[in-house]
Amino acid sequence: GMSVSDKLGHVLKSIETLYDGEVLQQLRQEVEAREAELNEQIADGTRQMNELQSQLESDQGKEISLEQEIAKLTEWQQTAMSDFKRLRNDATARTSDMAALNKSIESYTREIHNLKKQLEQMGQERDEVHRELESIHKSKKQAEADKLQLERDVQSKELVINKLQSDLQIRHDDVDVLVPEVARLQELTASLNSVIREKTEEYELLQDEVERLKMQYSSSQSAATALHLMEKNLSDEQAKDKDLIANLRAELEAKEAALSELTASQAESVVADVESKLDQYNRESTQVLDDNKRDLASMSSSFEKEKAARD
């Protein structure tokens, strides 16, 4: 199709008879020059927009003042419209040619509008990329924090596991000692039961001997009094012995129940303490029985002498 200057030249030729030739020639030159200038400005604008888009895509960190560039394009648009108005005032042109020139300006306007929309879209895309980057950065930061916390938790668990393993090893060592200590405690219980049976039999023998002497020396008031006192002493000693045995049994049962919760050294100490108490009981109860046997033998001898003296 015809360029704007060609169309305007055609218009000007049609009205050469109405205006001075030099004026029309000057007007034609001005129109051609301005059209060339406008075309160059529009091309410049398009080229710069392409450069802006390329820069935005290739360099994410670079911020460009898009508003200033749009303002320049808008200024060029306004200049073109002003020139159009001036040309319309300077020359009488055909309506169709004026419409063609107006369409060119409208095309520039649409192009500027499209460029603005592209810039706006590019800005939105850039903002979206920034938001995604920020979200990724936050996610990465949270992941790093979670990883650090996980490492701390693992270290803490390892410390707990090491402590449990150490405690377990100690308990294994304790069990190696506790097993024989439990056996010792059970042996002591069996030994106590044996001692109890022996002491019970000895008390019964002493009581039988007292009954025998009471019958043998029933005619002696002094013998009856002494034997009654001996019988009472034996009964008191046997009752006291039963209390001691009950306490020892209870202590043995309690220590045996608690033994599994003790350390090796504590278990050894407990069993040694029980053994010591059993030995002490055995010694003391044996001493009491021996004293009673000796006293009873002395009484029997004394009663015999008294009887012989009477006879």
HELIX and SHEET records of a PDB file:
HELIX    1   1 VAL A    4  SER A   14  1                                  11    
HELIX    2   2 GLY A   21  SER A   58  1                                  38    
HELIX    3   3 LEU A   66  ASP A   90  1                                  25    
HELIX    4   4 THR A   95  GLN A  216  1                                 122    
HELIX    5   5 GLN A  221  ALA A  258  1                                  38    
HELIX    6   6 LEU A  259  GLU A  261  5                                   3    
HELIX    7   7 ALA A  264  ARG A  310  1                                  47    
END                                                                             
